[in-house]
Amino acid sequence: MYPESQDAAAAPLGGEDYGSSQSNIATHLEGLIPLVLIIIIGLFLALKFDVIDNTTPIIGPLADMINIGDEKTKMLIIGSTSQEVIDILNDNRDIIDYDLKTTQTLERNPEDQLAYYSIVMLDQSEEANKEVSKKLGEAVQKFVKNGGKLIVVKDSGIRRPDTFDVIGWKNTFGDVVPVDCDRVINNQPSCTNRLVVSGKLYREEEKHKIMEGIEIFPADPLRNATFETFDVAVNGKEIAYIQSSGIDRKTYPAIVEKQLVIGKSIYFNYNPGITRGIFESTLDYLR
């Protein structure tokens, strides 16, 4: 018998195979780390910009983790909104921090001023002036296309102060407003023809978060609501519509959405303050 060499005696069971396997595992783990980081960052961005649903069993907890520590959402109201809207915003001060400004105060460096906010609401429904300058309109376009959230109410922003031949939103805001003023009724553009409609609001997009849990307003079958509305043309996804009572049962768009690459806009064809649940769901959706 020959004595084993000192090197052989010192070698652990498995010898080179054991060390090689450890090295291979470490190499594989190092290769997986960048991939895992890319997946996490991708999920974060997808949740933030509503590319994927955050209500699924796996995604939901991830969304909660992302939202931990979020500050109040900064919101700007341009114009003069209804008292019902103000009451809702005041009741949600724990999540919304809002400012009120006129179009005149935004004429100086509008892009810089809008960049401070996550949500901009254009609501001139409580004032006679429906004018927005080309400069401010272009700033709003850029705000939305850079990922901002826009709410437009009724006939707000349909005119410009420097011209009399512009009616509607397209010439001022480009393609970011989800409705058009193309219809002419009795030689009058439809977005200038205010209608008072008695009827109900119905959900059109069944699974949309804004209408979650709300199928009809008012829910009482014996009651109708009064809507101040306009017969505008839809240029986006209709989420809800208004149907008049009586024999004719005429319908009008109520809530319309347009999603851009990363930004989005919501149009309310009535005072959103009269439907508290819907407006609060809209704020949650845009946050």
Backbone as JSON, one array per atom type, in Angstrom:
{
  "sequence": "MYPESQDAAAAPLGGEDYGSSQSNIATHLEGLIPLVLIIIIGLFLALKFDVIDNTTPIIGPLADMINIGDEKTKMLIIGSTSQEVIDILNDNRDIIDYDLKTTQTLERNPEDQLAYYSIVMLDQSEEANKEVSKKLGEAVQKFVKNGGKLIVVKDSGIRRPDTFDVIGWKNTFGDVVPVDCDRVINNQPSCTNRLVVSGKLYREEEKHKIMEGIEIFPADPLRNATFETFDVAVNGKEIAYIQSSGIDRKTYPAIVEKQLVIGKSIYFNYNPGITRGIFESTLDYLR",
  "N": [[0.84, -1.2, 0.0], [0.44, 2.18, -0.69], [1.23, 5.27, 0.84], [-1.11, 7.93, 1.18], [-0.88, 11.01, -0.53], [-0.04, 14.22, 0.88], [-1.46, 16.32, -0.21], [-3.64, 15.05, -1.34], [-4.91, 14.06, 0.93], [-5.67, 16.35, 2.16], [-7.54, 17.38, 0.5], [-10.98, 18.19, 0.14], [-14.0, 16.18, 0.16], [-15.25, 15.52, -3.02], [-13.7, 17.42, -4.24], [-12.46, 19.18, -6.97], [-14.89, 19.36, -8.32], [-16.77, 20.26, -6.44], [-15.92, 22.88, -5.77], [-16.09, 24.01, -8.28], [-18.85, 23.92, -8.8], [-19.84, 25.7, -6.88], [-18.74, 28.06, -7.83], [-20.06, 28.28, -10.29], [-22.73, 28.62, -9.47], [-22.58, 31.1, -8.15], [-21.9, 32.7, -10.31], [-24.23, 32.49, -11.9], [-26.12, 33.69, -10.18], [-25.16, 36.31, -10.05], [-25.66, 37.06, -12.66], [-28.43, 37.06, -12.68], [-29.24, 39.17, -11.06], [-29.22, 41.82, -12.36], [-31.36, 41.36, -14.14], [-33.55, 40.93, -12.43], [-33.69, 43.45, -11.21], [-34.37, 45.02, -13.44], [-36.93, 44.02, -13.98], [-38.3, 44.77, -11.63], [-38.12, 47.6, -11.75], [-39.5, 47.99, -14.14], [-42.11, 47.1, -13.41], [-42.69, 49.0, -11.46], [-42.78, 51.42, -12.97], [-44.86, 50.75, -14.73], [-47.04, 50.49, -13.0], [-47.16, 53.05, -11.9], [-47.89, 54.6, -14.11], [-50.27, 53.5, -14.82], [-50.29, 51.41, -16.68], [-50.6, 48.72, -16.22], [-53.01, 46.79, -14.36], [-53.67, 47.43, -10.97], [-55.06, 45.85, -9.23], [-54.89, 43.13, -9.12], [-54.1, 39.97, -7.45], [-51.28, 39.63, -7.1], [-50.07, 41.97, -8.08], [-51.35, 44.0, -6.66], [-50.35, 44.19, -3.85], [-47.74, 45.04, -4.49], [-48.25, 47.51, -5.61], [-49.23, 48.86, -3.38], [-46.91, 48.95, -1.86], [-45.35, 50.64, -3.44], [-46.75, 53.01, -3.22], [-46.42, 53.73, -0.61], [-45.68, 56.23, 1.69], [-46.14, 58.27, -0.12], [-46.62, 61.69, -0.96], [-49.11, 64.31, -0.54], [-51.25, 64.77, -3.35], [-50.62, 67.21, -5.75], [-52.73, 69.65, -6.99], [-54.11, 71.76, -9.48], [-56.53, 74.21, -10.05], [-57.85, 75.82, -12.73], [-59.52, 78.73, -13.33], [-62.88, 79.09, -12.29], [-64.48, 77.07, -10.24], [-67.3, 74.96, -9.26], [-69.13, 75.24, -6.13], [-69.74, 72.78, -5.06], [-67.68, 71.12, -6.02], [-65.48, 72.3, -4.73], [-66.17, 71.75, -2.06], [-65.92, 68.95, -2.03], [-63.18, 68.65, -2.57], [-62.12, 69.93, -0.32], [-62.96, 68.16, 1.64], [-61.28, 66.11, 1.11], [-58.7, 66.76, 1.83], [-56.64, 65.37, 2.98], [-55.43, 63.89, 1.02], [-55.34, 65.45, -1.25], [-53.88, 68.43, -2.32], [-54.75, 71.5, -3.21], [-54.72, 74.32, -5.49], [-56.05, 77.48, -6.56], [-56.2, 79.26, -9.55], [-56.29, 81.96, -11.93], [-56.63, 82.3, -15.53], [-55.18, 84.48, -16.3], [-53.15, 84.81, -14.37], [-51.53, 82.74, -15.02], [-50.27, 83.33, -17.35], [-47.65, 84.17, -17.39], [-44.78, 82.4, -17.79], [-46.16, 79.76, -18.1], [-45.62, 76.98, -18.48], [-43.68, 76.36, -16.55], [-45.13, 76.9, -14.23], [-47.25, 75.03, -14.36], [-45.84, 72.67, -14.19], [-45.42, 72.14, -11.54], [-47.57, 70.72, -10.6], [-49.56, 67.69, -10.35], [-52.12, 67.13, -11.22], [-54.25, 68.96, -13.31], [-57.04, 71.02, -13.46], [-59.27, 72.35, -15.62], [-61.7, 74.56, -15.28], [-64.08, 76.66, -15.97], [-66.68, 77.05, -15.41], [-68.16, 78.55, -13.65], [-67.89, 81.14, -14.41], [-68.2, 83.83, -16.8], [-66.25, 84.15, -18.71], [-64.68, 82.18, -21.06], [-62.17, 81.86, -22.07], [-58.93, 80.82, -23.16], [-55.56, 81.38, -23.66], [-53.44, 80.91, -26.56], [-50.82, 80.41, -25.82], [-51.02, 79.46, -23.15], [-52.61, 77.25, -23.68], [-50.88, 75.64, -25.23], [-48.99, 75.1, -23.29], [-50.51, 73.53, -21.57], [-50.98, 71.34, -23.26], [-48.32, 70.31, -23.44], [-47.9, 69.7, -20.77], [-49.71, 67.54, -20.35], [-48.79, 65.67, -22.24], [-46.35, 65.12, -21.19], [-46.92, 63.49, -19.12], [-48.76, 64.47, -17.28], [-52.02, 64.91, -15.66], [-55.18, 65.8, -16.8], [-58.23, 67.55, -16.28], [-61.15, 68.58, -17.82], [-63.93, 70.72, -17.79], [-67.2, 70.93, -18.94], [-67.88, 73.71, -21.01], [-65.44, 74.93, -20.77], [-62.59, 76.78, -21.75], [-63.12, 77.09, -24.5], [-62.76, 79.26, -26.14], [-60.52, 81.78, -27.51], [-58.58, 84.61, -26.48], [-57.46, 86.25, -28.42], [-58.62, 86.04, -30.89], [-61.62, 85.78, -32.91], [-62.53, 83.75, -34.43], [-62.1, 81.21, -33.54], [-63.49, 78.44, -32.13], [-64.07, 76.02, -29.72], [-61.87, 73.29, -28.72], [-59.66, 72.21, -30.1], [-57.9, 73.89, -31.63], [-56.6, 75.3, -29.69], [-55.71, 73.5, -27.67], [-54.73, 71.33, -29.04], [-54.64, 67.83, -29.46], [-55.36, 66.87, -26.95], [-57.73, 67.11, -25.47], [-60.61, 65.19, -24.9], [-62.97, 65.52, -26.39], [-64.87, 67.06, -29.09], [-65.87, 70.12, -30.77], [-67.44, 69.99, -33.08], [-69.99, 69.8, -34.05], [-72.79, 71.53, -35.39], [-75.63, 73.23, -34.53], [-78.58, 74.66, -35.49], [-77.1, 76.72, -36.73], [-75.25, 77.24, -34.77], [-72.35, 76.51, -32.92], [-72.1, 73.46, -31.16], [-70.83, 73.36, -28.66], [-71.25, 75.81, -27.6], [-73.83, 75.97, -27.02], [-75.74, 75.81, -24.45], [-77.39, 73.29, -22.63], [-80.12, 72.28, -20.62], [-80.79, 69.44, -18.98], [-83.03, 67.01, -17.87], [-82.71, 63.99, -16.32], [-80.93, 60.86, -16.23], [-77.66, 59.63, -15.31], [-75.67, 57.21, -16.85], [-73.61, 54.31, -16.59], [-71.16, 53.58, -18.98], [-68.68, 52.4, -19.6], [-67.99, 49.53, -18.23], [-66.0, 48.37, -16.53], [-64.38, 50.41, -15.75], [-62.41, 52.33, -13.5], [-63.32, 54.79, -12.57], [-66.1, 54.6, -12.59], [-66.57, 52.59, -10.84], [-68.59, 50.5, -8.95], [-70.77, 52.11, -9.41], [-73.57, 52.32, -11.24], [-75.73, 53.76, -12.16], [-76.95, 57.09, -11.92], [-79.25, 59.43, -10.65], [-79.53, 56.79, -8.2], [-82.02, 56.1, -7.25], [-84.96, 54.93, -8.66], [-87.19, 56.53, -9.02], [-86.38, 59.09, -9.17], [-84.91, 61.89, -10.91], [-81.99, 63.65, -12.13], [-80.8, 67.02, -12.62], [-78.99, 68.2, -15.27], [-76.6, 70.45, -16.49], [-75.48, 70.68, -19.67], [-73.73, 69.83, -22.79], [-73.99, 69.27, -26.31], [-71.68, 67.69, -27.37], [-69.08, 66.21, -29.48], [-67.7, 62.96, -29.26], [-64.3, 62.24, -28.76], [-62.66, 60.24, -27.83], [-62.59, 57.76, -25.25], [-65.71, 56.87, -24.2], [-66.98, 57.0, -20.99], [-69.21, 57.33, -19.41], [-72.69, 58.26, -19.87], [-75.32, 60.69, -20.38], [-78.78, 60.43, -20.19], [-81.76, 61.75, -21.31], [-84.95, 62.23, -19.72], [-88.39, 61.34, -20.46], [-90.11, 61.21, -23.67], [-88.34, 61.34, -25.89], [-85.75, 60.46, -25.06], [-83.03, 61.3, -25.41], [-79.47, 61.13, -25.75], [-76.35, 62.18, -24.25], [-72.8, 62.71, -24.16], [-71.26, 62.07, -21.02], [-68.97, 61.57, -19.35], [-65.76, 61.48, -20.6], [-62.75, 59.98, -21.68], [-59.31, 60.39, -22.56], [-56.38, 58.73, -23.3], [-52.99, 59.33, -23.45], [-49.57, 58.65, -24.39], [-48.2, 58.66, -21.89], [-49.58, 60.51, -20.36], [-52.95, 61.64, -19.43], [-56.38, 62.64, -20.06], [-59.49, 63.82, -18.78], [-62.85, 64.45, -19.5], [-65.6, 66.22, -18.29], [-68.96, 66.51, -18.89], [-70.75, 67.93, -17.43], [-71.48, 69.38, -14.21], [-69.12, 68.1, -12.15], [-69.25, 68.03, -9.42], [-71.79, 67.37, -8.52], [-71.99, 64.69, -8.53], [-70.7, 63.14, -6.24], [-69.46, 60.66, -5.49], [-68.49, 59.71, -7.96], [-66.73, 61.76, -8.72], [-64.84, 61.7, -6.63], [-63.82, 59.13, -7.07], [-62.63, 59.62, -9.52], [-60.54, 61.37, -8.8], [-59.01, 59.61, -7.22], [-58.34, 57.78, -9.2], [-56.77, 59.32, -10.97], [-54.69, 59.99, -9.33]],
  "CA": [[0.0, 0.0, 0.0], [1.21, 3.42, -0.75], [0.6, 6.34, 1.66], [-1.73, 9.01, 0.41], [-0.11, 12.26, -0.47], [-0.59, 15.23, 1.79], [-2.46, 17.12, -0.94], [-4.86, 14.26, -1.49], [-5.57, 13.95, 2.22], [-6.24, 17.64, 2.55], [-8.62, 17.77, -0.42], [-12.32, 17.81, 0.62], [-14.77, 15.26, -0.67], [-15.8, 16.22, -4.18], [-12.55, 18.08, -4.83], [-12.65, 20.26, -7.92], [-16.32, 19.48, -8.7], [-17.47, 21.06, -5.43], [-15.56, 24.29, -5.95], [-16.6, 24.47, -9.57], [-20.3, 24.14, -8.7], [-20.04, 26.96, -6.13], [-18.41, 29.17, -8.72], [-21.13, 28.39, -11.29], [-23.92, 29.19, -8.82], [-22.33, 32.53, -7.93], [-21.97, 33.37, -11.61], [-25.64, 32.57, -12.3], [-26.79, 34.67, -9.33], [-24.74, 37.64, -10.49], [-26.35, 37.34, -13.91], [-29.87, 37.26, -12.45], [-29.5, 40.41, -10.33], [-29.68, 42.9, -13.26], [-32.67, 41.02, -14.69], [-34.55, 41.18, -11.38], [-33.81, 44.9, -11.06], [-35.11, 45.53, -14.6], [-38.34, 43.63, -13.79], [-38.86, 45.61, -10.55], [-38.26, 48.96, -12.27], [-40.58, 47.95, -15.12], [-43.38, 47.04, -12.69], [-42.87, 50.3, -10.81], [-43.22, 52.39, -13.98], [-46.16, 50.33, -15.26], [-48.06, 50.82, -11.99], [-47.25, 54.49, -11.76], [-48.54, 55.18, -15.27], [-51.53, 52.77, -15.07], [-50.19, 50.51, -17.83], [-51.17, 47.46, -15.76], [-54.01, 46.91, -13.3], [-53.08, 47.24, -9.64], [-56.02, 45.16, -8.36], [-54.67, 41.68, -9.13], [-53.55, 39.52, -6.17], [-49.83, 39.81, -6.99], [-49.7, 43.35, -8.36], [-51.91, 44.88, -5.64], [-49.39, 44.49, -2.77], [-46.62, 45.82, -5.02], [-48.74, 48.89, -5.76], [-49.28, 49.45, -2.04], [-45.54, 49.24, -1.45], [-44.88, 51.8, -4.19], [-47.45, 54.21, -2.76], [-46.09, 54.03, 0.79], [-44.93, 57.47, 1.86], [-46.48, 59.27, -1.12], [-47.12, 62.94, -0.43], [-50.39, 64.72, -1.1], [-51.23, 65.09, -4.77], [-50.75, 68.64, -6.03], [-53.76, 69.86, -8.01], [-54.37, 73.15, -9.82], [-57.81, 74.51, -10.7], [-57.79, 77.04, -13.53], [-60.86, 79.27, -13.54], [-63.75, 79.2, -11.12], [-65.27, 75.85, -10.22], [-68.53, 75.0, -8.45], [-68.96, 75.07, -4.7], [-69.77, 71.34, -4.77], [-66.34, 70.6, -6.25], [-64.63, 72.81, -3.64], [-66.51, 71.0, -0.85], [-65.34, 67.61, -2.15], [-61.73, 68.79, -2.43], [-61.84, 70.24, 1.09], [-63.17, 66.93, 2.41], [-60.2, 65.18, 0.77], [-57.45, 67.48, 2.04], [-55.59, 64.45, 3.4], [-54.76, 63.33, -0.15], [-55.26, 66.46, -2.3], [-53.49, 69.8, -1.97], [-55.14, 72.19, -4.43], [-54.62, 75.78, -5.63], [-56.94, 78.1, -7.54], [-55.56, 80.35, -10.29], [-56.97, 82.41, -13.13], [-55.82, 82.17, -16.74], [-54.29, 85.64, -16.36], [-51.98, 84.61, -13.51], [-50.7, 81.69, -15.6], [-49.71, 83.78, -18.62], [-46.19, 84.28, -17.25], [-44.13, 81.08, -17.6], [-47.17, 78.75, -17.77], [-45.04, 75.64, -18.41], [-43.03, 76.21, -15.24], [-46.16, 76.87, -13.18], [-48.0, 73.78, -14.44], [-44.95, 71.55, -13.86], [-45.47, 71.93, -10.09], [-48.76, 69.97, -10.25], [-49.81, 66.38, -10.97], [-53.44, 67.21, -11.85], [-54.73, 70.3, -13.65], [-58.47, 71.01, -13.76], [-59.74, 73.57, -16.29], [-63.13, 74.67, -14.99], [-64.55, 78.04, -16.0], [-68.14, 76.92, -15.46], [-68.79, 79.54, -12.8], [-67.58, 82.48, -14.9], [-68.61, 84.06, -18.19], [-65.07, 84.06, -19.57], [-64.27, 80.81, -21.41], [-61.0, 82.04, -22.91], [-57.59, 80.35, -22.82], [-54.65, 81.83, -24.7], [-52.68, 79.9, -27.29], [-49.62, 80.13, -25.03], [-51.41, 78.59, -22.05], [-53.08, 76.0, -24.27], [-49.71, 74.84, -25.6], [-48.39, 74.63, -22.03], [-51.36, 72.42, -21.1], [-50.65, 70.2, -24.12], [-47.02, 69.77, -23.04], [-48.1, 69.13, -19.43], [-50.35, 66.23, -20.47], [-47.93, 64.76, -23.0], [-45.22, 64.76, -20.32], [-47.39, 62.6, -18.06], [-49.72, 65.11, -16.38], [-53.43, 64.5, -15.72], [-56.01, 66.98, -17.07], [-59.69, 67.47, -16.22], [-61.82, 69.72, -18.46], [-65.34, 70.7, -17.41], [-68.2, 71.59, -19.8], [-67.41, 74.53, -22.13], [-64.24, 75.66, -20.37], [-61.49, 76.87, -22.69], [-63.52, 76.93, -25.91], [-62.46, 80.48, -26.88], [-59.23, 82.41, -27.33], [-58.76, 86.06, -26.34], [-56.85, 87.0, -29.51], [-59.31, 85.79, -32.16], [-63.05, 85.5, -32.79], [-62.91, 82.66, -35.33], [-61.75, 79.92, -32.93], [-64.45, 77.91, -31.17], [-63.73, 74.63, -29.42], [-60.61, 73.03, -28.0], [-58.57, 71.65, -30.9], [-56.94, 74.89, -32.05], [-55.87, 75.78, -28.52], [-55.13, 72.42, -26.88], [-54.32, 70.2, -29.86], [-55.43, 66.59, -29.39], [-55.39, 66.33, -25.58], [-59.09, 67.14, -24.93], [-61.26, 64.02, -25.51], [-64.23, 65.83, -27.11], [-64.75, 68.09, -30.12], [-67.01, 71.02, -30.94], [-67.63, 69.97, -34.54], [-71.41, 69.81, -34.41], [-73.45, 72.83, -35.49], [-77.08, 73.1, -34.39], [-79.19, 75.97, -35.75], [-75.98, 77.63, -37.04], [-74.52, 77.53, -33.53], [-71.52, 75.4, -32.48], [-72.77, 72.77, -30.05], [-70.19, 73.61, -27.37], [-71.7, 77.11, -27.11], [-75.27, 75.86, -26.81], [-75.95, 75.17, -23.14], [-78.65, 72.56, -22.5], [-80.51, 71.82, -19.29], [-81.39, 68.13, -19.24], [-83.5, 66.24, -16.73], [-82.57, 62.58, -16.65], [-80.02, 60.07, -15.41], [-76.33, 59.32, -15.82], [-75.49, 55.76, -16.91], [-72.26, 53.81, -16.82], [-70.92, 53.02, -20.31], [-67.5, 51.54, -19.48], [-68.36, 48.79, -17.02], [-64.89, 48.04, -15.64], [-63.53, 51.57, -15.5], [-62.31, 52.64, -12.06], [-64.11, 55.97, -12.23], [-67.49, 54.2, -12.39], [-66.59, 51.37, -10.02], [-69.67, 50.47, -7.96], [-71.82, 53.06, -9.78], [-74.16, 51.95, -12.53], [-76.69, 54.77, -12.57], [-77.13, 58.21, -10.99], [-79.46, 58.95, -9.28], [-79.87, 55.36, -8.11], [-83.46, 55.98, -7.0], [-85.67, 54.86, -9.95], [-88.24, 57.54, -9.08], [-85.77, 60.43, -9.19], [-84.0, 62.32, -11.97], [-81.1, 64.76, -11.81], [-80.76, 68.08, -13.62], [-77.63, 68.38, -15.76], [-76.27, 71.47, -17.49], [-74.61, 69.88, -20.52], [-73.53, 70.29, -24.17], [-74.06, 68.17, -27.28], [-70.35, 67.64, -27.98], [-68.72, 64.96, -30.15], [-66.7, 62.18, -28.51], [-63.02, 62.02, -29.41], [-61.91, 59.43, -26.87], [-63.36, 56.63, -24.74], [-66.84, 57.31, -23.39], [-67.06, 56.24, -19.74], [-70.6, 57.43, -18.94], [-73.5, 59.14, -20.71], [-76.54, 61.23, -19.8], [-79.98, 60.17, -21.0], [-82.87, 62.59, -20.87], [-86.21, 61.54, -19.46], [-89.43, 61.7, -21.41], [-90.32, 60.36, -24.84], [-87.24, 61.32, -26.85], [-84.63, 59.7, -24.5], [-81.8, 61.71, -26.09], [-78.27, 60.88, -24.94], [-75.22, 63.1, -24.37], [-71.63, 62.22, -23.42], [-71.16, 62.59, -19.66], [-67.55, 61.52, -18.98], [-64.97, 60.94, -21.7], [-61.33, 59.91, -21.34], [-58.31, 60.16, -23.61], [-55.08, 58.35, -22.77], [-51.85, 59.51, -24.32], [-48.53, 57.66, -24.1], [-48.06, 58.58, -20.44], [-50.56, 61.38, -19.71], [-54.35, 61.35, -19.74], [-57.31, 63.72, -19.77], [-60.88, 63.44, -18.5], [-63.79, 65.53, -19.77], [-66.91, 66.13, -17.64], [-69.95, 67.3, -19.6], [-71.68, 68.42, -16.41], [-70.77, 69.75, -12.99], [-68.76, 66.84, -11.48], [-69.52, 68.1, -7.99], [-73.1, 66.83, -8.15], [-71.82, 63.23, -8.38], [-69.55, 63.09, -5.32], [-68.75, 59.38, -5.57], [-67.79, 59.63, -9.23], [-65.61, 62.7, -8.72], [-63.81, 61.17, -5.73], [-63.17, 58.01, -7.78], [-61.78, 60.22, -10.55], [-59.33, 61.85, -8.13], [-58.21, 58.42, -6.88], [-57.85, 57.2, -10.47], [-55.72, 60.16, -11.52], [-53.55, 60.02, -8.41]],
  "C": [[0.87, 1.24, 0.0], [0.51, 4.49, 0.08], [0.03, 7.42, 0.77], [-0.91, 10.28, 0.56], [-0.83, 13.26, 0.42], [-1.67, 16.06, 1.11], [-3.76, 16.38, -1.08], [-5.62, 14.17, -0.2], [-6.27, 15.24, 2.6], [-7.43, 18.03, 1.68], [-9.97, 17.33, 0.11], [-13.0, 16.89, -0.36], [-15.42, 16.04, -1.81], [-14.75, 17.02, -4.91], [-12.93, 19.23, -5.74], [-14.11, 20.45, -8.29], [-17.07, 20.37, -7.75], [-17.18, 22.55, -5.61], [-16.1, 24.85, -7.24], [-18.09, 24.77, -9.52], [-20.6, 25.43, -7.95], [-19.79, 28.16, -7.03], [-19.51, 29.38, -9.77], [-22.39, 29.02, -10.72], [-23.76, 30.69, -8.63], [-22.43, 33.3, -9.24], [-23.4, 33.54, -12.08], [-26.39, 33.62, -11.49], [-26.44, 36.09, -9.75], [-25.44, 38.03, -11.79], [-27.83, 37.62, -13.74], [-30.18, 38.61, -11.81], [-29.93, 41.55, -11.26], [-31.07, 42.64, -13.83], [-33.78, 41.3, -13.69], [-34.77, 42.68, -11.19], [-34.6, 45.5, -12.22], [-36.59, 45.23, -14.45], [-39.01, 44.52, -12.74], [-39.1, 47.03, -11.04], [-39.4, 49.02, -13.29], [-41.96, 47.92, -14.48], [-43.7, 48.37, -12.03], [-43.42, 51.32, -11.8], [-44.6, 52.04, -14.52], [-47.28, 50.66, -14.29], [-48.26, 52.32, -11.88], [-48.05, 55.13, -12.89], [-49.76, 54.39, -15.72], [-51.48, 51.92, -16.33], [-50.77, 49.15, -17.49], [-52.09, 47.71, -14.58], [-53.36, 46.63, -11.96], [-54.03, 46.52, -8.68], [-55.83, 43.65, -8.34], [-53.97, 41.25, -7.85], [-52.05, 39.76, -6.01], [-49.46, 41.28, -7.12], [-50.19, 44.29, -7.25], [-50.95, 45.21, -4.51], [-48.19, 45.29, -3.25], [-47.02, 47.29, -5.17], [-48.8, 49.58, -4.41], [-47.89, 49.82, -1.56], [-45.01, 50.49, -2.15], [-45.49, 53.08, -3.65], [-47.14, 54.59, -1.32], [-45.26, 55.31, 0.85], [-45.22, 58.53, 0.81], [-47.02, 60.53, -0.44], [-48.5, 63.24, -1.03], [-50.22, 65.05, -2.59], [-51.47, 66.57, -4.97], [-51.71, 68.83, -7.2], [-53.98, 71.35, -8.22], [-55.73, 73.26, -10.5], [-57.66, 75.84, -11.42], [-59.21, 77.52, -13.79], [-61.61, 79.42, -12.24], [-64.72, 78.02, -11.12], [-66.47, 75.98, -9.29], [-68.21, 74.81, -6.97], [-68.98, 73.59, -4.32], [-68.4, 70.7, -4.96], [-65.4, 71.04, -5.12], [-64.9, 72.03, -2.36], [-65.88, 69.6, -0.87], [-63.83, 67.67, -1.95], [-61.34, 69.09, -0.98], [-62.01, 69.0, 1.97], [-62.07, 65.9, 2.17], [-58.82, 65.83, 0.9], [-56.31, 66.56, 2.48], [-54.84, 63.85, 2.22], [-54.56, 64.35, -1.27], [-54.89, 67.81, -1.73], [-53.72, 70.65, -3.22], [-54.95, 73.7, -4.33], [-55.62, 76.23, -6.68], [-56.21, 79.26, -8.22], [-56.41, 80.72, -11.49], [-56.05, 82.21, -14.33], [-54.81, 83.33, -16.82], [-53.01, 85.42, -15.53], [-51.04, 83.54, -14.06], [-50.03, 82.11, -16.91], [-48.19, 83.91, -18.56], [-45.61, 82.91, -16.9], [-45.15, 79.97, -17.27], [-46.6, 77.34, -17.65], [-44.42, 75.38, -17.04], [-44.06, 76.12, -14.12], [-46.92, 75.54, -13.18], [-47.15, 72.59, -13.98], [-44.96, 71.23, -12.37], [-46.58, 70.96, -9.69], [-48.81, 68.62, -10.97], [-51.13, 66.36, -11.72], [-53.78, 68.67, -12.11], [-56.2, 70.18, -14.06], [-58.84, 72.36, -14.36], [-61.24, 73.64, -16.14], [-63.51, 76.14, -14.89], [-66.07, 78.09, -15.96], [-68.85, 77.97, -14.62], [-68.45, 80.96, -13.22], [-67.96, 82.6, -16.36], [-67.45, 83.88, -19.16], [-64.67, 82.61, -19.8], [-62.98, 80.82, -22.24], [-59.74, 81.43, -22.29], [-56.68, 80.74, -23.97], [-53.95, 80.67, -25.37], [-51.45, 79.47, -26.48], [-49.93, 79.18, -23.88], [-51.89, 77.24, -22.57], [-51.93, 75.08, -24.66], [-48.99, 74.31, -24.36], [-49.18, 73.46, -21.45], [-51.1, 71.17, -21.93], [-49.36, 69.53, -23.65], [-47.13, 69.1, -21.68], [-48.68, 67.72, -19.52], [-49.43, 65.24, -21.17], [-46.67, 64.35, -22.23], [-45.66, 63.91, -19.12], [-48.37, 63.21, -17.08], [-51.14, 64.63, -16.62], [-54.28, 65.76, -15.82], [-57.48, 66.64, -16.92], [-60.25, 68.74, -16.86], [-63.31, 69.6, -18.18], [-66.17, 71.56, -18.38], [-67.57, 72.41, -20.93], [-66.17, 75.35, -21.78], [-63.19, 75.63, -21.47], [-61.86, 76.79, -24.16], [-63.19, 78.17, -26.75], [-61.03, 80.95, -26.59], [-59.39, 83.92, -27.28], [-58.27, 86.87, -27.54], [-57.54, 86.8, -30.85], [-60.77, 85.46, -31.92], [-63.46, 84.29, -33.63], [-62.55, 81.28, -34.79], [-62.8, 79.56, -31.9], [-64.11, 76.43, -30.96], [-62.34, 74.52, -28.83], [-59.42, 72.73, -28.9], [-57.51, 72.67, -31.25], [-56.07, 75.38, -30.9], [-55.1, 74.68, -27.81], [-54.64, 71.23, -27.71], [-55.23, 69.0, -29.66], [-55.6, 66.05, -27.97], [-56.78, 66.34, -24.95], [-59.9, 66.06, -25.64], [-62.61, 64.26, -26.15], [-63.95, 66.93, -28.12], [-66.02, 68.94, -30.17], [-67.32, 71.13, -32.42], [-69.09, 70.12, -34.95], [-71.96, 71.25, -34.42], [-74.96, 72.59, -35.46], [-77.71, 74.48, -34.5], [-78.13, 77.05, -35.94], [-75.19, 78.04, -35.81], [-73.67, 76.33, -33.15], [-72.07, 74.78, -31.2], [-72.13, 73.06, -28.69], [-70.51, 75.01, -26.83], [-73.19, 77.1, -26.78], [-75.55, 75.08, -25.52], [-77.34, 74.56, -23.08], [-78.89, 72.2, -21.04], [-81.34, 70.56, -19.46], [-81.8, 67.49, -17.92], [-83.42, 64.76, -17.11], [-81.61, 61.88, -15.71], [-78.68, 59.89, -16.12], [-76.13, 57.81, -15.74], [-74.03, 55.41, -17.17], [-72.17, 53.19, -18.21], [-69.77, 52.02, -20.26], [-67.59, 50.79, -18.16], [-67.22, 48.61, -16.04], [-64.0, 49.23, -15.34], [-63.57, 51.96, -14.02], [-63.14, 53.85, -11.66], [-65.55, 55.61, -11.9], [-67.61, 52.94, -11.52], [-67.67, 51.45, -8.94], [-70.82, 51.4, -8.28], [-72.33, 52.7, -11.17], [-75.06, 53.03, -13.06], [-76.76, 55.85, -11.5], [-78.28, 59.09, -11.52], [-79.91, 57.48, -9.27], [-81.35, 55.13, -7.88], [-84.22, 55.99, -8.33], [-86.75, 55.93, -10.11], [-87.7, 58.95, -9.2], [-84.95, 60.63, -10.45], [-83.09, 63.42, -11.44], [-81.18, 65.78, -12.93], [-79.31, 68.34, -13.99], [-77.58, 69.58, -16.71], [-75.2, 70.86, -18.38], [-74.54, 70.46, -21.93], [-73.52, 69.08, -25.09], [-72.75, 68.09, -28.06], [-70.1, 66.27, -28.62], [-67.6, 64.28, -29.39], [-65.45, 61.97, -29.36], [-62.1, 61.24, -28.47], [-62.76, 58.24, -26.47], [-64.46, 57.14, -23.81], [-66.99, 56.4, -22.18], [-68.49, 56.24, -19.21], [-71.35, 58.4, -19.86], [-74.73, 59.58, -19.93], [-77.68, 60.92, -20.75], [-81.13, 60.99, -20.45], [-84.11, 61.74, -20.6], [-87.24, 61.96, -20.5], [-89.43, 60.78, -22.62], [-89.08, 60.24, -25.71], [-86.03, 60.5, -26.37], [-83.31, 60.03, -25.21], [-80.6, 61.51, -25.16], [-77.18, 61.9, -25.27], [-74.02, 62.47, -23.66], [-71.58, 62.85, -22.04], [-69.7, 62.68, -19.21], [-66.8, 60.83, -20.12], [-63.49, 61.01, -21.32], [-60.49, 59.78, -22.6], [-56.98, 59.85, -22.92], [-54.02, 58.58, -23.83], [-50.79, 58.48, -23.93], [-48.33, 57.52, -22.6], [-49.03, 59.49, -19.7], [-51.97, 60.97, -20.05], [-55.2, 62.56, -19.4], [-58.72, 63.16, -19.64], [-61.76, 64.66, -18.78], [-65.11, 65.24, -19.07], [-67.87, 67.07, -18.37], [-71.08, 67.75, -18.68], [-70.85, 68.83, -15.21], [-70.41, 68.49, -12.21], [-69.05, 66.84, -9.99], [-70.85, 67.52, -7.57], [-73.06, 65.3, -8.04], [-70.55, 63.0, -7.53], [-68.75, 61.79, -5.48], [-67.93, 59.25, -6.84], [-66.57, 60.55, -9.24], [-64.49, 62.24, -7.78], [-63.08, 59.98, -6.36], [-62.25, 58.51, -8.88], [-60.47, 60.71, -9.95], [-58.42, 60.68, -7.76], [-57.58, 57.82, -8.13], [-56.67, 58.0, -11.02], [-54.5, 60.26, -10.61], [-52.62, 58.84, -8.66]]
}
